[in-house]
Every structure is written in C-alpha cells, then in structure tokens.
Amino acid sequence: MQTKRWCLKVHRSEGEKTRRRLLEEGLLDRLCRIRSDGDYLLIPISGHTEGAVCEIFTCVPEKEELPRFEQVGGIAIMQEDDPAGAAAILASKKTYHTVLYAESAVHGPYRTKRYKVLAGADTTATEYTEYGHRFCIDLSLAYFSARLSSERQRIRNQMHIGERVIDMFAGVGPFAITLADKASVVYACDINPEAVILMVTNIARNQKKNIVPLLADARNLPGIIRHPADRIIMNLPLHSIPFVQAAFQMARPGGMIHLYALVSQEDEYLETLRRFPVEQIEHRYVRSYSPDRFHVVYDIIVAATNPS
C-alpha cells in the first residue's frame, strides 16, 4: 500500500547514522520502507519535524512480535507454556506444523525430554535440513540440537581427507553424517536404541556408505573399535567427563578430541583434562545455556605418550 508520509532526505553516507538516531528517538516510521532518490535516502518519520518533506512511500503491515522459540525443521519449541503465543507462532509461517513446550530438561541415559503440544499437529517428529543433509528427527525419542550446526561445520572444515572418526554420543547422526563427507570411516555410537534407529534411517537418506552405527555404552567402545581414531567427538555436555578415559584410549597420538561440556567458567575442566596425556588444549564458547551456565568445547590434541 502506498501513502504519503513525512520523511527526512539525507545523503547516503549519513543514512545509517540518521536511521539509528531516529530509531533511538522513537521517530522512525517502521511501517514504511526507506526510499532511494539518487545519492540521497528518504527516511520516513512518524510526524513532522524541522527539515521534513512529504513523499510517497510503500507501507507494510507491522509484524506481530512473537514469543521466543527454537526452530527444528517444522517444529517450533517454546520456552514457556503459552498456548496463545504458540498459535501466533504456528500462524506466522506455513512450514511450521507443530509448536511444543519442553516440560522437562534432558534426563536419563537416553538423553530425552518430555514435550507438550501447544498448537498444530500432535507430533514430536519432523524433518530437518542442515547444509544439504536431511535428517528424520523425533524430539521425544532422541536428543537433537540445531544450535550446533556451526560447530559441525567448524570441525568438518578442520578435517583432512581420510580421517578415522569416532562419534561417542551420536544421537540421530548429525555430527557423523556431516563429518562422513571427509572421513574414511565414522563409528557412530549411541546407547539409545531409538536414536540408533533414526540414525540408520538418516545414514540411508544421505547415502553415506562409510558410517558404522553402533548401539553401545560409550565406555565399552575401546573393546569394540580396535583401530585408533584421528578425531573423536564427545557431545554429551552434562556427563562427558566420566567418558574421557575411553576417548584417550581410542585416540591416536596427535589425534584430536572435541569434548563439549556445560560449565560456569570456560576453564572449569582444564585441570581434570590435563591429568590425561594432553599435548594441547584450547577451549571456546559455543552458546549460552542458562543465566549461570554455558556450552563450551575443549579441542584437545592427544600427546605422543598416549598409551595403546
């Protein structure tokens, strides 16, 4: 819809500075799009002020502010039990089919959550695409986090062609399938039978021939996998430390272990990890988890003295 509005005419070089000032002062008309006029910009304002001129603008309906949520495929996961907000989220995008509320934190050996359906289809299953890989996911049966997509790409970019990889807590297979693009073989383990079933489906969907799915307790992997790994993924943020011994047993000297943990300070586990044969440890912030805890990854290079 086009309509006449008051605006300020400013040179392009001053456009962003002016827009921010008007926004801070509450004068920016956010219902109308900024227009170009040669070397100048016409920035719509909510009322007449000194230097303002009247011009025709294209106006757009104001978007409804939605509650906070995380998107996984066609599912939106809300942080609060808010049916009205869930209805608004469901209506905001055609690709959303379900809005959920997590009634519990991650719990139990299978790393699952309890969910309540707030709007849409009565399901916790969806399809998710990440950097060209397609995944079948059921949030009530197996843990999954879309927020680690950049981490998966970071590690993939570090890899050399032909590496042997072990994913100790593979879930539905996002790390394993991403890293399989460069690996010679990926051993993908999980203790949750439902997660392994979904992983096998995802391996087939993405046509990966070099992933070995394993239903096992990660502590037992040193007795199952006999060849040392170039790279090990330990994505079990709440309980990864008890499995570190097994990881070092399986890593080759000079190999890399990526250990994810929830901490209150970034160096929280450094002293513990240095009790093992470590050549180098780097730690980096991944994301916030709660007001007093956050997700961190320790990138560990295994020392040459690593026992066989």
N, C-alpha and C positions, 0 to 999 in steps of 0.2 A: 504494500500500500504506500502510495506517495502522498506527501503532505508538506506544507510549508512549516519551517522551523527556524528559530533564531540560531545563529552559529557564529563562530569566530573564524576568520580567514587568516591562516598563518603559513609562513614558508615551511616547506617540508622539513628543513633542518631543525625547526622548532616544534614539529608536530608531536612527537612522543612526549617531550617535556611538558607541552601545553596540555595534552590529554591527561597526563598523570596529575597535573595541578588541578584541573577541573574535576577529576575523579575524587581527589582528596577533599576538595571544597564542596562536593555534592552538587556540582553544576553540570556535569556531563550528562547528556541525554543518551542513555544507553539503549533506548528503543530504536534509534536511528543509526544508520551506517555512515561513517565518515566518508566524505566525497573528495575526489581529486579534482583540481582545477589548475592544470598546467603545473607550474612549480609550487603551487600552494595546496593546502588542505583546508576543507571546510569541515569544522568540528562542531557538531550540533550541541546546543546547550539547552537547559531546561527553562530558561527565561531570558528576558532582555537584560543586557549589561552593556557597559561602555565599550564601543567598538564593534558591537554585534551587528550582523546583517541578516536579512531574511532570505532563505533559499529553500529549494525543494529537495526533500530527502526521501529515501526509501526506508520505511519503518518496518520493524519486525516485532512479532508478539514477544513479550517478556517471558523468558523461560522460568518455569517453576523451580525453585530451589529444592533439590531432593535430599533426603537423609543420606548419611554416609553409608557406603556399602562397597563390597568387593565383588567383582565380576569374574566368574569362571564359566566360560562358554555361554550357554543360555540361562545360567543361574546367577541371580544377584543374592549376595549374603549380607544381611543387615547386622549392625552391631547392637540393635535394640529390638525388642518385641513391639513393633509398631505397625499394625495392620493397615492403617491409613497411609502411612509412608510407603508401605510395601505396594499398595495399589497404585500409588503415584509412580513408583519406580517401574512397575510392570507396564504401565501405560506409556512410559517415556520412550521405549524402544521396542520395535517389533520383534527383534531377535530374542528378547527375554521371554522365557516360558515359565519360570518359577522364581519366587522370592522366598528365601529361607532365613531363619534366625537360628544361630547356634545356641542350643540350650546347655551345652557343656563345653569344657575345654577338651583338648586332646587327652585321651585317657586309655589305659590298658595296654597290653603288649602289642595289640594290633593297631594302635595309634588312630583311633576313630573318634568321631564326635556325634552327639545326638542333635538332630535338627528338627525344627518345627516349620511346617509350610505355612507361610503367611499369605501368599497370593499365588495364583496361577495353578499349573499342573501339580498334582500330588506326586512328586518325584524328587529324588536327590541325584538322579543320573543326568548326565549331559555330555555333549561332545565339545572338545576344546582344541583349538589350533594354535600352535606356537612355532614361529619361524618355519612354517611349511610342514611341520609334523602334526599329525592328527591323533588325538587321544580320546578314548572312551573312559569316562570318569563316573564314579558313584561316590559322592562325598560321605555317605553314611557307612560305606563298606571299607574305604581305604583313604588314607590321608593324601591330600594333594594341595600344593600351594602354587598359584600362578605368579606370586610375587618373586619367585626365584628364577624367573625366565632369564633375566640379565646375568645371573650367576652361571646358569648353564651355558650361556654363550661365552662368558668370560673364560671358563675352563676349556671349552671346546677350542677357543682361539689360542690357548696356551699349548695345546697338544701338538705332538709330532705324529705324522702318519705312521700307523702300525703299532701304536701303543697297546699294551695289555692293561685292561681296566677292570677294577672290581668296585661295584656299587653295593655297599654292605646293607643299605636300607632302601631298596629301590622303589618301593611303592608300586604305582601303576606304570613306572618306567620312564619318566621324563628325562632324568639325567642319562640313563642308559641309552635311550634311543637317540638323544642329542649327540652324545659322545661316540656312538657307533659309527657316525659318519667318517671319523678319522681312525678309530681303533681297529686293531686286527681281531680282537675279541673283547667282549664285555661280559663279565659274570655279574648277573643282576639278581641279588638275593633279597628275600623278604620273609618274615615269619608269619605274615598274614595270608592265609590261603586265598581269600577274596582278592587281595591286591595282586597276587601272582596270576590269578585267572585273568584279571583285567590287563595285566602286563603282557601276558601271552597274546591276548587279542590285539593290543596296541603294537606289539612287535610285528604281527602279521599285517596289520593295516598299513604300517610304514615300511613293509617289505625289507626288514632287517634280517640278514642271514648270519650275522656274527654276534648275536646276543644269546647267552646261555642263561635261561631263567632258573632260579633255584629257590625252592621252598625250604628254608632252614633258619635256625638261630644263628645269627652272625658270629657268635662265639665259636661255633663249630667249623667255620669256613677254613681255617688253616689246615684242618684234616681232610677237607674236601677238594680244595684248589691247591695243587702241588707246584704250579709254576709261579714264580714271583711276579708281582704286578708293577707296572711302571707308574700307575696312578690309582689311588683309592679314594672313593667318595664316601664320606661319613655324614649323611644328612639325617641325624637323629638329635635335634637341638636340645631336647630336655634330658637325654640319657646317653649321650655319646661317649663320655669319658670311660665308663666301665669296659668299652669295647676297644680301647686304644691298643692294648696289648696284642689283640688279634690282628689289628691293622698293621702293626710293626712286624709281626711275624710273616705277613704276606707280602710286604713291600720290598722291592729290590733296593740295594744300596744306591743312593742317588735318586730314588723314586720320590714321588710326591703324594702326600696325604692331605686331603681337603676336609677339615673337621669343622662342622657347624655346631654352634652352641648358643644358648641363651644366657646372657651374663649381665651383671650390674656394672662392670667395668671391662674394657677391652682386653686387658692383660690378666684377667681373672684366672685362667688356666695355664698360663705360661710356665709357672713353677712346676706344676704337675707334668706337663708335657716334656719338660727338659730332663725328667728322670729317665726318659727313653733315649735311644740313640738318635739324636737330632743334630743335623748339620746347620740348619737354619729354620727359623720360624718367622713368618710375617702374619700379622693379623689385620683385618679390615672390617669396618662397619658394613653391615648388609641392610638392615632396616630396623625400625622401631617395633617393639613387640607390646610393651605396656609402659606406663609412665616411668617405671624404675628399672626396666629390663629391655635389652635389645639383642638383636641377632648379630652374631659376629662369625666370621670364618677364619680359621687358622690354616694357613698354607705352610705345610711342613715338608722340608726336604730331609729325607732319611740319610743318616750318616753311613759312611762306608763300613762302620763296625757293626752294622745291623746283623744280628745272629740269623742263621739259616733256620 
